Amino acid sequence: MNKSETDFYQVFTDLQCFILANMNRGNIHGVTATHYNIMEYIYRGHQVTGKQIAEAFQISQAAISKQLKFLTENRLIKQQQSTRDRRFFDLSLTDEGRYIIDNSENFRKVLQKKPHAP
């Protein structure tokens, strides 16, 4: 990714979080920017654990657990006991969670294709 694409990605991510935060006023899925970021992390990592997410976001596992509970209860992510270590659960997106992230990714791609003003 070149510098302008990287810069765009950073600005777009902030914009996406802003849009989601404002969407919550209408309570669309109740997804916050934090939830979105977690779902996007899972989307990019395929199957990850809560511990990996906590480390990546540099927050406690207890704080992540609360967010994961919301996402699980709202059927945006699913947990499956890890085959590598039965003490952990692998997290993945459900079809509903993937739909939210896919729509965001598609929106991002559309914006990237728009001609830039001189």
Sequence and secondary structure as in RCSB ss.txt:
>XXXX:A:sequence
MNKSETDFYQVFTDLQCFILANMNRGNIHGVTATHYNIMEYIYRGHQVTGKQIAEAFQISQAAISKQLKFLTENR
LIKQQQSTRDRRFFDLSLTDEGRYIIDNSENFRKVLQKKPHAP
>XXXX:A:secstr
  HHHHHHHHHHHHHHHHHHHHHGGGTSTT  HHHHHHHHHHHHHSSB HHHHHHHHT  HHHHHHHHHHHHHTT
SEEEEE SS TTSEEEEE HHHHHHHHHHHHHHHHHHHS    
